[in-house]
């Protein structure tokens, strides 16, 4: 089910990349209130690492995670979230 591995990084204002903490990724995965069942196929696997199923669209995941991280204060002004699929 979790066949895809995604790197989840915070990009700061100086364009430096930092792996997101597993507790932040887990907070999204376990408490996502989008009511979108497609995000049920996500599994936090470590700092900066999320495993997802094939039916999870990366663009929707990115948008939902970035919105969630901003609302929780994990991303500050001038920072952004990067999701990269590991091939």
C-alpha positions as CSV (number, residue, x, y, z in Angstrom):
1,X,0.0,0.0,0.0
2,X,2.8,2.5,0.8
3,X,4.8,2.0,-2.4
4,X,6.0,5.5,-2.8
5,X,8.6,7.3,-0.6
6,X,8.4,11.1,-0.4
7,X,11.0,13.4,1.0
8,X,9.3,16.2,3.0
9,X,11.5,19.3,3.5
10,X,11.0,22.9,4.7
11,X,12.8,25.4,2.5
12,X,13.7,28.5,4.4
13,X,14.1,32.1,3.2
14,X,17.7,31.5,2.2
15,X,16.6,28.4,0.1
16,X,18.3,26.0,2.5
17,X,16.4,22.7,2.8
18,X,15.6,21.0,6.2
19,X,13.9,17.7,6.7
20,X,10.5,18.1,8.4
21,X,10.4,16.4,11.8
22,X,8.5,13.1,12.0
23,X,6.2,14.6,14.7
24,X,5.1,17.3,12.2
25,X,4.5,14.8,9.4
26,X,2.7,12.5,11.8
27,X,0.5,15.4,13.0
28,X,-0.6,15.9,9.4
29,X,-1.1,12.2,8.7
30,X,-3.0,11.4,11.9
31,X,-5.0,14.6,12.3
32,X,-5.7,15.8,8.8
33,X,-9.2,17.4,8.9
34,X,-9.7,17.6,5.1
35,X,-12.1,14.7,5.3
36,X,-10.4,13.4,2.1
37,X,-10.0,9.7,2.3
38,X,-7.2,9.7,-0.3
39,X,-4.8,10.9,2.5
40,X,-5.5,7.8,4.5
41,X,-2.8,6.1,2.4
42,X,0.0,8.1,4.1
43,X,2.6,6.8,6.7
44,X,5.2,8.9,8.4
45,X,8.5,6.9,8.2
46,X,11.0,9.2,9.8
47,X,12.3,12.8,9.8
48,X,11.8,14.1,6.3
49,X,10.2,10.9,5.0
50,X,6.6,10.0,4.2
51,X,5.4,6.8,2.5
52,X,2.3,7.0,0.4
53,X,0.1,4.8,-1.7
54,X,-0.3,5.1,-5.5
55,X,-3.7,6.7,-5.3
56,X,-2.4,9.8,-3.4
57,X,-1.9,12.7,-5.9
58,X,1.4,14.4,-5.0
59,X,0.1,17.9,-6.0
60,X,-3.0,17.6,-3.7
61,X,-0.8,16.2,-0.9
62,X,1.6,19.1,-1.2
63,X,-1.2,21.7,-1.1
64,X,-2.9,20.1,1.9
65,X,0.4,19.6,3.8
66,X,1.6,23.1,3.2
67,X,-1.7,24.6,4.3
68,X,-1.7,22.4,7.4
69,X,1.9,23.2,8.3
70,X,1.2,26.9,8.0
71,X,-1.8,26.7,10.2
72,X,0.2,24.8,12.8
73,X,3.1,27.2,12.7
74,X,5.6,24.7,11.3
75,X,6.2,27.0,8.3
76,X,7.1,30.6,8.9
77,X,6.6,33.6,6.6
78,X,9.0,33.2,3.6
79,X,9.3,29.4,4.0
80,X,7.7,26.8,1.8
81,X,7.3,23.0,1.8
82,X,8.9,20.7,-0.8
83,X,7.7,17.2,-1.5
84,X,10.0,15.1,-3.7
85,X,9.2,11.6,-4.8
86,X,12.2,9.3,-4.4
87,X,12.6,7.1,-7.5
